[in-house]
Amino acid sequence: MPKKEVPLTHLQQYLPPGTAEAVVQYLQHYHVHLTIARERKSILGDYRHRTHDHHHRISVNGNLNTFSFLITLLHELAHLLTFEQYSNRVMAHGGEWKKIYAGLLKQFLLHKVFPADIEHELLRSLKDPAASSCAEEGLIRILRKYDPVNGHKLVEEIPIQGFFMTNDGRVFQKGAQLRKRFKCKELKTGREYLFSPVYEVEIVRRES
């Protein structure tokens, strides 16, 4: 996936006002190679620990709104801090990482950098943060309110038996909900897939 390195002096355009200085301090102290990635549906960010040949490397999707970008970057910084303290001796999203990530979030929550609705949802998740911000369905719904209007919908917003298209051009018909996910049929192949209710898609109008 093509990426471009972001000069730390330009980082503030991706972050909420008043947060760049604190973030840059972490990046400079740990010599982080930060890159901006094009949109990735499966992940919002990525971390690779330092080696003999490379510094710590973090990538974050560049299409995120500023609040999503900060939360994702803190998620990856928590991986870095966990590696610095425990190396590879602990699970990637185990208790050690959760404690460090919660501590980073608290640092920024104390300075009131998030809108009230995002702050409320983050406070709810502090006791047991998810392994990915993609998995925090309540947080995704709230953060989406701060995205530019693009005409897309969440799968849960598509009516049952309605049609939608994914970013790769495939068209699906939405079916029943099975526990937390919706069973949807791909029209071209007839195969069925399970979709997260907060997966973003494009609605398709079809003649009856």
N, C-alpha and C positions, 0 to 999 in steps of 0.2 A: 504494500500500500504506500503510494508516494507520500512523503512527509517533508515539511520544511521546518528548519530550525527557527525559533523565535528569539530575537535578541531580548534579553531581560528588560531592557529599557522600553520595549514596546509591549510588554506583557499586560500593562494596565488596561489596554483596550479590550482584553478578554475577561477582565475581572470586575467585580463590583467596586464602586468608588471607595477608596480608603483601605483597600486590602493588598494592593500590589507590594507595598514595602515589606510587610510581614512575610508574604510568600517569597519574595526575592531573597530575603535573608536566609530562608531554608535552602533555596536552590543554590545560592552562592556558597553557603557553608559546607554543603555536601557535594559541591561540584557537579550538579545535575545537568545532564544534557537534555534539554526540554525541546520537544518537537510538537508541531501541530499536525494532526492527521485529518484527512478527509473523513466524511461521515462513515461510521461503521455501525451497522445495526446491532451486531451482537455484543459489542463492548463500547464503552464511552472513553475508556482510558487504559493504559498499559504501563507496567513497570518492569524493568530488567535491572537486576542488581549489578554493582560494579564488579569488574574482573581485573586481572593484571593488565589487560589491554584497553579497557573501556571504563569510563566513569558510570555512575548511576544514570540510567536512561528512563525518561518518562515521556509518554505521548498522551495527548488529550485531543479529542475530536474538536475541530475548530468551528463546527456549526452550532455548538451549544450556546444557550444564553449565558450571561455572565454568572448567574447563581449556580447553574448546572456545571459550568466550567470550574468554578471554585470548589464545589463539593467533590467533583471527580478528581481534581488535582490533589485535594486533601486525602482522598481515598488512596491515591497512589503514593503520596508522601508517607502515609502511614505504613505502607509496605516497605518503603525505604528505611524508616526509623526502626521498624521491626527487624529488618535484616541487620542493621547496624548493631542492634542490641543482642539479637539471638542467632544471627547468621541463618543457616538453613535448618536449625534444630527444632523449629516449631511449624505448625500447620499454617498455610498461607492466610487463611481467614479464621484462625483459632482465637482463643481468648486473649492472647498477647496482642495480636493485631487489633482486635476489637477495642481493647483498653486504650491503645495508642491512638486509634482513629477517633474514638470518643473524646479523648483529650484535645486533639487538634480541633475538632468541631467546637468544643466548649470555648477554646481560645477566641474563635471568631464570633461565636454566639454572644459572648460577654461584651463585645464591641458593637453589637446590634447592626451587623452588616446585612442581615437578611430581612426581607419583609416579614410581617407578623405571621402570615399563614405558613411560609416556609420554615420559619423559626419554630413554630408550634409542632410541625411534623418532624423536624430534626430532633427536637427534645423528646418526642415520643419514641424515637428509634435509638436513642443513646444507650439504653440498657443492653440492647442486643442488635448492633448494626448488621445489616445484610451483607453478604459477600460481594454484592454488586449493587450499585445504585440503580441499575436496571431492574433489580428485583424488588425495590421499594415501591410497590404500586401506588400507595397513597402519595408518596413524595413525587413520583412521576406525574401524577394528575395535577398536582399543585405547580410543579416547575413548568409544566407545559403552558400554563397561563401566561408565562413570561416569554414564550417563544414568539417570533414574528408570525403573523397570520400567513398560513401557507395552503389553506383549504383542505388539509388532511384531517382524518378522523382516527380515533382509537377503535380497535375492533369492537369493544364493548358498546360503542356508539352506533355501530352498523345494525340495522334491524335484522332479526332472524329471517333467513331466506334472502337477505339482501346480498349484493355483490360488492366486492372490493378488489383492488389491485395492489400488490406489493411493489417495492421499489425495483424489483427485477422484471417487472412487466407481467407476472403471472396473475391470473384472475381467479378468484375464489368465491364460493357461495357460503355464507355463514350458516352454521347449523346450531345444534343445541349446546348448552354449556355442560361440560363434564367436570365437576368439582370446580377448579379454578380457571380452567381453560375452555375455549370454544372449539368444537369440532367443525372444521371447514373443508369443503370439497374443492379441489382444483378442477376447473372446468375442462381444461384440455386433456388431462389424464384420468380424471375420475378418482384420483387418490385423495385420501383424507389426511389432514394435518391438524395438529392442535396448536392454537394460537393463544398467547397471553392476552388478557382483556385490554392491556395498555399498549399493545403493539400498534404502531402508527401506520396507517394505510391510506390509500386514496379511494374514495367512494366511486363506484361505477354504476351508471344509470343504464338499464337495459329495457328494451321494449317488451311489454307483456304479450 
